[in-house]
Amino acid sequence: MNFQEIFQSISAGILVTDADFKVIWANKFEEDYYHLPLEEMIDLKVVDCHKEENRAKIRDFLEKFKTGELKEFTKIAVGMVITYSSYFANKGEFAGIVRTRIKIPAQHY
């Protein structure tokens, strides 16, 4: 089973960074959300994708994952549940984050 193929077309956004918070993988949901081809998203620095006035705040937020102060974070924004989760290399070293986004339905069941 090829998980990359499965996750590429699901109805939730997935974006993966490296330890320096550069995009190393994203799915079709992210491409559609940003109106940017996936090939152009790869190697973008997450901080640079935000408005200049928000970059220091974003940089501080991301740094908390690198230092281990944060391992996960969840928020509700722009009609979605957004989660950030750390992932680690073989020796337990911080390797980056995975951000997921799931749309909140208009009607709750």
C-alpha positions as CSV (number, residue, x, y, z in Angstrom):
1,M,0.0,0.0,0.0
2,N,1.4,3.4,-1.0
3,F,0.5,5.9,1.7
4,Q,1.9,8.8,-0.3
5,E,-0.6,8.1,-3.0
6,I,-3.5,7.7,-0.5
7,F,-2.6,10.9,1.4
8,Q,-2.1,12.9,-1.9
9,S,-5.8,13.0,-2.7
10,I,-7.7,12.9,0.6
11,S,-10.1,15.7,1.7
12,A,-7.7,17.0,4.4
13,G,-4.6,19.0,4.1
14,I,-1.2,17.6,5.0
15,L,2.0,19.5,4.9
16,V,5.4,18.2,6.1
17,T,8.5,20.2,6.8
18,D,12.1,19.4,7.6
19,A,13.9,20.5,10.8
20,D,14.5,23.9,9.3
21,F,10.8,24.3,8.6
22,K,11.1,24.0,4.8
23,V,8.3,22.2,3.0
24,I,9.4,18.7,2.0
25,W,5.9,17.3,1.1
26,A,2.3,18.5,0.7
27,N,-0.8,17.0,-0.7
28,K,-3.4,18.2,-3.3
29,F,-5.5,19.8,-0.7
30,E,-2.6,22.2,0.1
31,E,-2.0,22.9,-3.5
32,D,-5.6,23.9,-4.0
33,Y,-5.7,25.9,-0.8
34,Y,-2.6,28.0,-1.7
35,H,-3.3,28.0,-5.5
36,L,0.3,27.0,-5.9
37,P,1.7,23.9,-7.8
38,L,3.1,21.3,-5.4
39,E,6.5,21.6,-7.2
40,E,6.7,25.3,-6.2
41,M,5.8,24.5,-2.6
42,I,8.7,22.2,-2.0
43,D,11.7,24.0,-0.3
44,L,9.6,27.0,0.7
45,K,10.3,28.2,4.2
46,V,7.1,28.1,6.2
47,V,7.9,31.5,7.9
48,D,8.3,33.1,4.4
49,C,4.7,32.1,3.5
50,H,3.3,34.5,6.1
51,K,2.9,38.3,6.2
52,E,6.0,40.2,7.3
53,E,4.3,41.5,10.4
54,N,3.5,37.9,11.6
55,R,6.9,36.3,10.8
56,A,8.5,36.8,14.2
57,K,5.5,35.3,15.9
58,I,5.5,32.3,13.5
59,R,9.2,31.8,13.9
60,D,8.8,31.8,17.8
61,F,6.0,29.3,17.5
62,L,7.9,26.9,15.3
63,E,11.1,27.2,17.4
64,K,9.1,25.8,20.4
65,F,8.7,22.5,18.4
66,K,12.5,22.5,17.7
67,T,13.3,22.9,21.3
68,G,10.7,20.4,22.4
69,E,8.6,22.9,24.4
70,L,5.8,21.9,22.0
71,K,5.2,18.5,20.6
72,E,1.7,19.2,19.2
73,F,-0.7,22.1,18.9
74,T,-4.3,22.3,17.7
75,K,-6.4,25.3,16.8
76,I,-9.6,26.2,15.0
77,A,-9.2,28.8,12.3
78,V,-10.6,29.6,8.9
79,G,-13.3,27.0,9.2
80,M,-10.8,24.2,9.9
81,V,-9.3,22.2,12.7
82,I,-5.5,22.6,12.2
83,T,-3.0,20.5,14.0
84,Y,0.8,20.7,14.2
85,S,2.8,17.7,15.3
86,S,6.5,17.1,15.7
87,Y,8.2,14.1,14.2
88,F,11.6,12.8,15.0
89,A,14.6,11.1,13.2
90,N,15.9,7.6,14.1
91,K,18.0,8.9,17.1
92,G,15.1,10.9,18.5
93,E,16.3,14.2,17.0
94,F,13.7,16.7,15.9
95,A,13.1,16.2,12.2
96,G,10.3,18.6,11.4
97,I,6.5,19.1,11.8
98,V,3.4,17.7,10.1
99,R,0.5,20.1,9.8
100,T,-2.9,18.7,9.1
101,R,-6.1,20.6,8.2
102,I,-9.6,19.3,8.3
103,K,-12.6,21.4,7.2
104,I,-15.3,21.8,9.9
105,P,-18.7,20.9,8.3
106,A,-21.4,23.6,8.1
107,Q,-23.7,21.3,10.1
108,H,-22.5,19.3,13.0
109,Y,-23.9,15.8,13.5
